Amino acid sequence: MWSLWVFWDEGMSSLKASYINFDAPFKRTPLGFDTWDMFLDIVVAPDRKSWRYKDEDEFVDAISAGICTPRKRRKSRRLLSRRWRS
């Protein structure tokens, strides 16, 4: 699951960047829906010819803190590498 955020300049006349935020699929719970941020995100240049990972440091921190389990880490890396090969 993902969401696309688009950033424009102040006059909204030119694209500054696109930001792809990856989340785990939503799961229904008795209280609503649960999901988790996959920590790694992608920033795409305005020309859409280049991209880079964002928040790799947060991904490493989440692994170190035990927030991102080895299973979630593998799932995140597998999902991102499959969808965003250069």
C-alpha positions, -999 to +999 in steps of 0.1 A: +000+000+000+013+035-007+003+071-010+017+097-034+024+132-022+031+159-048+050+191-038+047+222-059+065+255-058+049+285-040+029+296-071+020+260-079+034+265-114+061+238-113+066+205-096+092+203-069+091+166-062+069+136-057+071+116-025+059+080-023+051+068+012+049+030+018+027+015+044+016-020+051-018-030+039-046-018+062-061-045+084-096-042+099-097-043+137-125-038+162-115-002+166-111+006+129-080-001+107-043-007+116-013-003+094+024+005+099+048+027+081+075+008+063+100+036+072+117+037+038+101+061+014+110+073-021+115+108-035+111+112-072+127+142-091+104+165-110+116+151-143+107+116-131+141+103-143+157+098-110+147+088-075+162+082-041+153+065-008+143+088+020+146+081+057+171+052+055+184+064+088+149+060+104+148+025+089+181+016+106+169+032+139+137+012+137+156-020+132+180-012+161+151-004+184+132-036+175+103-016+161+109-031+126+112-068+131+134-089+108+102-102+091+090-066+084+125-055+073+126-083+047+091-075+036+099-038+032+131-044+013+115-070-009+085-048-017+106-017-025+132-036-046+105-053-066+086-021-074+113+005-077+143-009-096+163+017-115 
